[in-house]
Amino acid sequence: MQKPLFAAALLVCIVTSSRAADEKTDKPKNSDSKSDWHSLFDGKSLGDWKPSEFATQGNVEVKDGQIEIGFGDGCSGITWKGKFPKTSYEIRLEAKRVDGVDFFCGLTFPVGDDPCSFICGGWGGAVCGLSSIDGEDASSNDTTKVKDFEKDKWYTIRVRVTPQKIQAWIDDDQMVDQSLADRKISIRSEVEASKPLGIATWKTTGAVRNIEWREMDEKGAKEKAAK
């Protein structure tokens, strides 16, 4: 009776080890594991972020693990001066409105050779969408959404850019699913200083933290764009 029991136990070990190896091998390259994401802010200094130098720029300060973009007479913001991809990437961050009633996060990002902005809480505090699509801004194109935002509450903002489309989420709510086929992508002149990657506010104090990005290979980009 000893040999059959030993053989059965050995078989179980072999099958279990084989399954574990398969699971490890088949893990999606573009999974949501922390190792896929690269930090753009260490919580201590601006690093490659620089004040955007808008003519209306408010004060920019790093404190308590966040970047506070101070109230200005128009746009205030920070612009990334390091390297960043033009397509097939995702970027995410946490943002909140500290004071004011307009957009607390206008995330400008590259779409190939053209920039675009995802506006959160503009036009009086609730309008979200892309500026601009075919010359129409976030308040008047197909991406326009309305969302209520609480002051001093953190929201997770995520943007995905592939050769096929732009997608964006606030927390778990998908706000944008915009095809790029035969569409003209641009930004409003007010956020020109945010190019190619920047975060701006409008007559509002905002704060951002946990800024990070990840790249996607061509296959992963196409699969995600299809979702």
PEJOQUI-V289411 format. One record per pair of residues at least 24 apart in sequence whose C-alpha atoms are under 10 Angstrom apart, sorted by the first residue. I is the first residue (numbers start at 1). J is the second residue. Records with the same first field share a line. If there is no record, write none. Layout:
I = J + J
This chain:
28 = 220
29 = 216 + 217 + 220
30 = 214 + 215 + 216 + 217 + 219 + 220 + 221 + 224
31 = 216 + 220
32 = 214
34 = 214
35 = 214
36 = 212 + 213 + 214 + 215 + 216
37 = 90 + 91 + 92 + 211 + 212 + 213 + 214 + 215
38 = 91 + 211 + 212 + 213 + 214 + 215
39 = 91 + 92 + 93 + 210 + 211 + 212 + 213 + 214
40 = 80 + 82 + 91 + 92 + 93 + 209 + 210 + 211 + 212 + 213
41 = 65 + 66 + 67 + 93 + 208 + 209 + 210 + 211 + 212
42 = 66 + 209 + 210 + 211 + 212
43 = 67 + 208 + 209 + 210 + 211
46 = 78 + 80
47 = 80 + 81 + 82
48 = 78 + 79 + 80 + 81 + 82 + 83
49 = 77 + 78 + 79 + 80 + 81 + 82 + 197 + 198 + 199
50 = 77 + 78 + 79 + 80 + 81 + 198
51 = 76 + 77 + 78 + 79 + 80 + 193 + 194 + 198 + 199 + 200
52 = 76 + 77 + 78 + 79 + 80 + 191 + 192 + 193 + 194 + 195 + 198 + 199 + 200
53 = 77 + 78 + 79 + 193 + 194
54 = 78 + 190 + 191 + 192 + 193 + 194 + 200
55 = 190 + 193
56 = 202 + 203
57 = 200 + 201 + 202 + 203
58 = 201 + 202 + 203 + 204 + 205
59 = 205
60 = 205 + 206 + 207
61 = 207
62 = 207 + 208 + 209
63 = 207
64 = 209
65 = 208 + 209 + 210
66 = 94 + 95 + 207 + 208 + 209 + 210 + 211
67 = 95 + 206 + 207 + 208 + 209 + 210
68 = 95 + 96 + 97 + 98 + 205 + 206 + 207 + 208 + 209
69 = 97 + 98 + 104 + 105 + 199 + 200 + 201 + 204 + 205 + 206 + 207 + 208
70 = 98 + 99 + 200 + 201 + 202 + 203 + 204 + 205 + 206 + 207
71 = 98 + 99 + 100 + 104 + 201 + 202 + 203 + 204 + 205 + 206
72 = 201 + 202 + 203 + 204 + 205
73 = 202 + 203 + 204
74 = 190 + 200 + 201 + 202 + 203 + 204
75 = 103 + 106 + 190 + 191 + 193 + 194 + 199 + 200 + 201 + 202 + 203 + 204
76 = 104 + 106 + 191 + 193 + 194 + 199 + 200 + 201 + 202 + 203 + 204 + 205 + 206
77 = 104 + 105 + 106 + 107 + 191 + 193 + 194 + 198 + 199 + 200 + 201 + 202 + 205 + 206
78 = 107 + 193 + 194 + 195 + 197 + 198 + 199 + 200 + 201
79 = 107 + 108 + 193 + 194 + 195 + 196 + 197 + 198 + 199 + 200
80 = 109 + 194 + 195 + 196 + 197 + 198 + 199
81 = 195 + 196 + 197 + 198
82 = 197
83 = 196 + 197
84 = 109 + 110 + 196 + 197 + 213 + 215
85 = 109 + 110 + 111 + 112 + 161 + 196 + 197 + 213 + 214 + 215
86 = 110 + 111 + 112 + 113 + 114 + 115 + 161 + 162 + 163 + 196 + 197
87 = 111 + 112 + 113 + 160 + 161 + 162 + 163 + 164 + 165 + 166 + 215 + 216 + 218 + 221
88 = 112 + 160 + 161 + 162 + 163 + 164 + 165 + 214 + 215 + 216 + 217 + 218 + 219 + 220 + 221 + 222 + 224 + 225
89 = 159 + 160 + 161 + 162 + 163 + 213 + 214 + 215 + 216 + 217 + 220 + 221
90 = 158 + 159 + 160 + 161 + 162 + 166 + 167 + 168 + 212 + 213 + 214 + 215 + 216 + 221
91 = 157 + 158 + 159 + 160 + 161 + 168 + 211 + 212 + 213 + 214 + 215
92 = 156 + 157 + 158 + 159 + 160 + 168 + 169 + 170 + 209 + 210 + 211 + 212 + 213 + 214
93 = 154 + 155 + 156 + 157 + 158 + 159 + 170 + 208 + 209 + 210 + 211 + 212 + 213
94 = 153 + 154 + 155 + 156 + 157 + 158 + 170 + 171 + 207 + 208 + 209 + 210 + 211 + 212
95 = 120 + 152 + 153 + 154 + 155 + 156 + 157 + 170 + 199 + 206 + 207 + 208 + 209 + 210 + 211
96 = 120 + 149 + 150 + 151 + 152 + 153 + 154 + 155 + 156 + 205 + 206 + 207 + 208 + 209
97 = 121 + 125 + 149 + 150 + 151 + 152 + 153 + 154 + 155 + 201 + 204 + 205 + 206 + 207 + 208
98 = 150 + 151 + 152 + 153 + 154 + 204 + 205 + 206 + 207
99 = 151 + 152 + 203 + 204 + 205 + 206 + 207
100 = 124 + 125 + 151 + 201 + 202 + 203 + 204 + 205 + 206
101 = 125 + 126 + 149 + 151 + 202 + 203 + 204 + 205
102 = 126 + 127 + 201 + 202 + 203 + 204 + 205 + 206
103 = 127 + 128 + 149 + 200 + 201 + 202 + 203 + 204 + 205 + 206
104 = 149 + 151 + 199 + 200 + 201 + 202 + 203 + 204 + 205 + 206 + 207 + 208
105 = 157 + 198 + 199 + 200 + 201 + 202 + 204 + 205 + 206 + 207 + 208
106 = 130 + 131 + 191 + 194 + 198 + 199 + 200 + 201 + 202
107 = 131 + 157 + 158 + 159 + 191 + 194 + 195 + 197 + 198 + 199 + 200 + 201
108 = 186 + 187 + 191 + 192 + 193 + 194 + 195 + 196 + 197 + 198 + 199 + 200
109 = 159 + 160 + 161 + 187 + 194 + 195 + 196 + 197 + 198 + 199
110 = 161 + 185 + 186 + 195 + 196 + 197 + 198
111 = 160 + 161 + 162 + 163 + 165 + 166 + 180 + 185 + 186 + 196
112 = 161 + 162 + 163 + 185
113 = 185 + 186 + 196
114 = 184 + 185 + 186 + 187 + 195 + 196
115 = 185 + 186 + 187 + 188 + 192 + 194 + 195 + 196 + 197
116 = 166 + 185 + 186 + 187 + 188 + 191 + 194 + 195 + 196 + 197
117 = 159 + 185 + 186 + 187 + 188 + 191 + 194 + 195 + 197 + 198 + 199 + 200
118 = 143 + 157 + 158 + 159 + 166 + 167 + 168 + 169 + 175 + 176 + 187 + 199
119 = 144 + 199 + 200 + 201
120 = 145 + 146 + 147 + 148 + 149 + 155 + 157 + 170 + 175 + 201
121 = 145 + 146 + 147 + 148 + 149 + 201 + 202
122 = 146 + 147 + 201 + 202
123 = 202
125 = 149 + 150 + 204
128 = 170 + 175 + 176
129 = 168 + 175 + 176
130 = 166 + 167 + 168 + 175 + 176 + 178 + 185 + 186 + 187
131 = 185 + 186 + 187 + 188
132 = 184 + 185 + 186 + 187 + 188
133 = 178 + 180 + 183 + 184 + 185 + 186 + 187
134 = 182 + 183 + 184 + 185 + 186
135 = 183 + 184 + 185 + 186 + 187 + 188
136 = 184 + 185 + 186 + 187 + 188
137 = 186 + 187 + 188
138 = 187 + 188
142 = 176 + 177 + 178
143 = 167 + 168 + 175 + 176 + 177 + 178
144 = 175 + 176
145 = 175 + 176
146 = 175
147 = 175
151 = 206
152 = 206 + 207
154 = 207 + 208 + 209
155 = 208
156 = 208 + 209 + 210 + 211
157 = 211
158 = 211 + 212 + 213
159 = 213
160 = 213 + 214 + 215 + 216 + 221 + 224 + 225
161 = 215 + 216 + 221 + 224 + 225
162 = 216 + 217 + 218 + 220 + 221 + 222 + 223 + 224 + 225
163 = 218 + 221 + 222 + 225
164 = 221 + 222 + 224 + 225 + 226
165 = 221 + 222 + 224 + 225 + 226
166 = 225
167 = 224 + 225 + 227
177 = 225 + 227
178 = 225
179 = 225
